[in-house]
Amino acid sequence: MRMTLILSLILIGLLAGMLSGFMGVGGGVVMIPLMMLFLSYDQHQAQGMSLAVLAVPVTFLAAYTYHKAGHAIEWKYALVIAIFFVVGGYIGSKFAVSLNQQVLKRIFALILVVAAVKLFLSK
């Protein structure tokens, strides 16, 4: 692997991990745009790679840090959500791979813009 590629991968991982631990975001909001920018991935490749990265249980340590700091984590609730997150991920991925690249990019961008405007305008 080229050094620039290795540095890009490290940067993407660090930014996504830090923002995931700091704000609870990472895959869709950080990794996908960065992979498209730095790795020249298309939308489908970036989404698939983001899901592959999230398959590794790296966020457990971040969640445990919140738990140790006294912020109640409902582990049973998290388990139920995680199970259905897997089911939803499977259904969503089946739908996403059937979409045209341009349509998928526009849906992705629209969701990001709507979320950003809602966050920006909330109290």
Buried (B, 14 or more C-beta within 10 A) or exposed (E): EEEEEEEBBEEBBEBBBEBBBEEEBBBBBBBBBBBBEBBEBEBBBBBBBBBEBBEEEBBEEBBEEEEEEEEEEEEEEEEEEEEEEEEEBEEEBEEBEEBEEEEBBEEBEEEBEEEEEEEEEEE
